[in-house]
Amino acid sequence: MELYLAHMPQAPTQVADRASRLGPAPGRIGWLAALLLGCMISLSDAAPPSADPQAVPVTEDLEPVIRALFAAIEMLSDYRAPDALPPVFQLPQPALEAKICDEPCNVTAAYVPREGIYLAANLDPAREPLDRAALLHELVHSLQQGHPKFAQMAPCERERAKEQEAYAIQNAYLAMIGSRERVVFYAGDFDCGGEAPGRSQ
């Protein structure tokens, strides 16, 4: 399993991306309401959708939000929205951490190939713009999965390129909605030295 984490506010206009740098998750006060921590994860043996008994399907409830976010992604990138929406689930924070991480990690949003997108239950994309931006980040990951532009990259290089692109589109979205918040991508979190080109995605 390869795990890459993102999105946690460190200052009013800047957001850091590694759970290993984080303390306890802040409450929803001012800019701290932007509890944004997402992840891109690659699994070779993914379970079918809603395999986790605590996962609550919210795709239908969030359909207008998801379609609006896909429309924004189309405006901000060369991706095109799919006809079928990816499954979106909500999980209690501890259950999400247990699913995604081998140790406590404060993860609050994750895209899992062949399963869908998981959001912590305390996120509210319908009402909170920064939670919505976290969902957009994971929707970008769903569009990246299997995209031919990543086909010739080695695995680590590919995941780094996907994360960098998702951050760029997320920041473009935040600017588009008039938010001063930005997420920060740390290329140094990906040690891809000496990796040979690969084709698997």
ZINOR-V279817 format. One record per residue. N is the residue number from 1. RES is the residue in one letter. D_LAST is the distance of its C-alpha to the last C-alpha in whole Angstrom. Layout:
BEGIN
n->N res->RES d_last->D_LAST
n->N res->RES d_last->D_LAST
END
This chain:
BEGIN
n->1 res->M d_last->13
n->2 res->E d_last->12
n->3 res->L d_last->14
n->4 res->Y d_last->15
n->5 res->L d_last->18
n->6 res->A d_last->20
n->7 res->H d_last->24
n->8 res->M d_last->27
n->9 res->P d_last->30
n->10 res->Q d_last->32
n->11 res->A d_last->35
n->12 res->P d_last->36
n->13 res->T d_last->34
n->14 res->Q d_last->31
n->15 res->V d_last->28
n->16 res->A d_last->26
n->17 res->D d_last->23
n->18 res->R d_last->23
n->19 res->A d_last->24
n->20 res->S d_last->26
n->21 res->R d_last->28
n->22 res->L d_last->29
n->23 res->G d_last->33
n->24 res->P d_last->33
n->25 res->A d_last->32
n->26 res->P d_last->35
n->27 res->G d_last->36
n->28 res->R d_last->36
n->29 res->I d_last->39
n->30 res->G d_last->39
n->31 res->W d_last->36
n->32 res->L d_last->35
n->33 res->A d_last->34
n->34 res->A d_last->31
n->35 res->L d_last->29
n->36 res->L d_last->26
n->37 res->L d_last->23
n->38 res->G d_last->19
n->39 res->C d_last->16
n->40 res->M d_last->13
n->41 res->I d_last->11
n->42 res->S d_last->8
n->43 res->L d_last->10
n->44 res->S d_last->10
n->45 res->D d_last->13
n->46 res->A d_last->13
n->47 res->A d_last->17
n->48 res->P d_last->18
n->49 res->P d_last->19
n->50 res->S d_last->22
n->51 res->A d_last->22
n->52 res->D d_last->24
n->53 res->P d_last->28
n->54 res->Q d_last->28
n->55 res->A d_last->26
n->56 res->V d_last->28
n->57 res->P d_last->26
n->58 res->V d_last->27
n->59 res->T d_last->25
n->60 res->E d_last->28
n->61 res->D d_last->30
n->62 res->L d_last->28
n->63 res->E d_last->27
n->64 res->P d_last->29
n->65 res->V d_last->28
n->66 res->I d_last->24
n->67 res->R d_last->25
n->68 res->A d_last->27
n->69 res->L d_last->24
n->70 res->F d_last->22
n->71 res->A d_last->25
n->72 res->A d_last->25
n->73 res->I d_last->21
n->74 res->E d_last->22
n->75 res->M d_last->25
n->76 res->L d_last->23
n->77 res->S d_last->20
n->78 res->D d_last->19
n->79 res->Y d_last->17
n->80 res->R d_last->19
n->81 res->A d_last->20
n->82 res->P d_last->19
n->83 res->D d_last->22
n->84 res->A d_last->21
n->85 res->L d_last->20
n->86 res->P d_last->18
n->87 res->P d_last->20
n->88 res->V d_last->21
n->89 res->F d_last->23
n->90 res->Q d_last->26
n->91 res->L d_last->26
n->92 res->P d_last->29
n->93 res->Q d_last->28
n->94 res->P d_last->29
n->95 res->A d_last->27
n->96 res->L d_last->24
n->97 res->E d_last->24
n->98 res->A d_last->24
n->99 res->K d_last->21
n->100 res->I d_last->19
n->101 res->C d_last->21
n->102 res->D d_last->22
n->103 res->E d_last->25
n->104 res->P d_last->27
n->105 res->C d_last->25
n->106 res->N d_last->26
n->107 res->V d_last->23
n->108 res->T d_last->24
n->109 res->A d_last->21
n->110 res->A d_last->17
n->111 res->Y d_last->14
n->112 res->V d_last->13
n->113 res->P d_last->10
n->114 res->R d_last->12
n->115 res->E d_last->15
n->116 res->G d_last->16
n->117 res->I d_last->18
n->118 res->Y d_last->20
n->119 res->L d_last->23
n->120 res->A d_last->26
n->121 res->A d_last->29
n->122 res->N d_last->31
n->123 res->L d_last->29
n->124 res->D d_last->31
n->125 res->P d_last->28
n->126 res->A d_last->31
n->127 res->R d_last->34
n->128 res->E d_last->32
n->129 res->P d_last->31
n->130 res->L d_last->29
n->131 res->D d_last->27
n->132 res->R d_last->26
n->133 res->A d_last->25
n->134 res->A d_last->23
n->135 res->L d_last->22
n->136 res->L d_last->21
n->137 res->H d_last->18
n->138 res->E d_last->17
n->139 res->L d_last->17
n->140 res->V d_last->15
n->141 res->H d_last->12
n->142 res->S d_last->12
n->143 res->L d_last->12
n->144 res->Q d_last->10
n->145 res->Q d_last->7
n->146 res->G d_last->6
n->147 res->H d_last->8
n->148 res->P d_last->9
n->149 res->K d_last->11
n->150 res->F d_last->8
n->151 res->A d_last->7
n->152 res->Q d_last->10
n->153 res->M d_last->9
n->154 res->A d_last->9
n->155 res->P d_last->7
n->156 res->C d_last->11
n->157 res->E d_last->11
n->158 res->R d_last->8
n->159 res->E d_last->9
n->160 res->R d_last->13
n->161 res->A d_last->12
n->162 res->K d_last->11
n->163 res->E d_last->14
n->164 res->Q d_last->16
n->165 res->E d_last->16
n->166 res->A d_last->16
n->167 res->Y d_last->19
n->168 res->A d_last->21
n->169 res->I d_last->21
n->170 res->Q d_last->22
n->171 res->N d_last->25
n->172 res->A d_last->26
n->173 res->Y d_last->26
n->174 res->L d_last->28
n->175 res->A d_last->30
n->176 res->M d_last->31
n->177 res->I d_last->32
n->178 res->G d_last->34
n->179 res->S d_last->33
n->180 res->R d_last->34
n->181 res->E d_last->31
n->182 res->R d_last->28
n->183 res->V d_last->25
n->184 res->V d_last->24
n->185 res->F d_last->21
n->186 res->Y d_last->22
n->187 res->A d_last->20
n->188 res->G d_last->22
n->189 res->D d_last->20
n->190 res->F d_last->17
n->191 res->D d_last->18
n->192 res->C d_last->16
n->193 res->G d_last->19
n->194 res->G d_last->19
n->195 res->E d_last->15
n->196 res->A d_last->14
n->197 res->P d_last->12
n->198 res->G d_last->9
n->199 res->R d_last->7
n->200 res->S d_last->4
n->201 res->Q d_last->0
END
